[in-house]
Amino acid sequence: MKSQVFDKIVSAMKDYHLPAMVGMFGIGAALQIFHHLDMSFVAFTGTIIGGITGHAFSPAQKDHDNDPPPSNPIP
């Protein structure tokens, strides 16, 4: 049930990238508060956020489910 509510909220935002980044920010903030934030977490977070950002602004993001598949030139 809770999964359906979360899915409705995120679908209404039209983007699953924002909750992922907010979650990573929350984990990083908690680690900093308890003095466990180290460079490996910072590097991991930077890698993930770079991937999320690259995916969010990718031209493939603009494709729609009803687009026809590309033709295959190789027989």
N, C-alpha and C positions, 0 to 999 in steps of 0.2 A: 504494500500500500504506500509506504513512504517513498519507494522508488518511483512510483507513478506521479506523486506530487512533485518530486524533484525534477522529473522529466518534463512535466508540464511547465514548471517555472523556467527551466533552462531553454525549452523550446520557445517559450514566449519571448525570451531575450534574443532568440535566433543565433545564439553563439554559445558553444561549450568551452571556449577558450578562457573566458573571464573567470568562471569558478575554479578552473585549474590554477590560474595564476594567483587568485586570492588564497587558495588553499596553500600554495607554496609560500606565499608571503606570511600566512599565519604560522606555518611550521617554522619558518626562519625567525620570526619574531619570538616564538616560544623558546627556540634554541638560544637566542641571544639573551633572553631574560634569565635563563638558567645557566648562562656562560658555557654553552656547548657548541656555539657556532664556530665552525672551523672552515678552512679554505676548501676542503673537499666538498662540503655542502654548497658553498658559494659557487664552485665550479660546476657542480651537478645542476644547480638551479639555473645558472646562466646557460647551460647547454639546453635544458628543457625549455626555458623561456625563448631561447633563440629558435628552437624547432617549432614551438607554438606560434611565434610571431611569423616565421617563414611560411607556415601552413596557412595562417589566417589571411595573409596578403598574397597568397599564391594565385596565379590565374586559374588554376584548376578548381579553386574554391567557387568560381562563378559558374561552373557547370551545373546543369540541372539533371534530374533523374530521367526526364523525358527526352533528352538529347539523343539523336541517333548515334550509334557507334560508328567510329571511323571505318572507312572501307579498307579492306586489306589488299594492297597492290601485288602481293606475292601470291601466285596461284598455289 
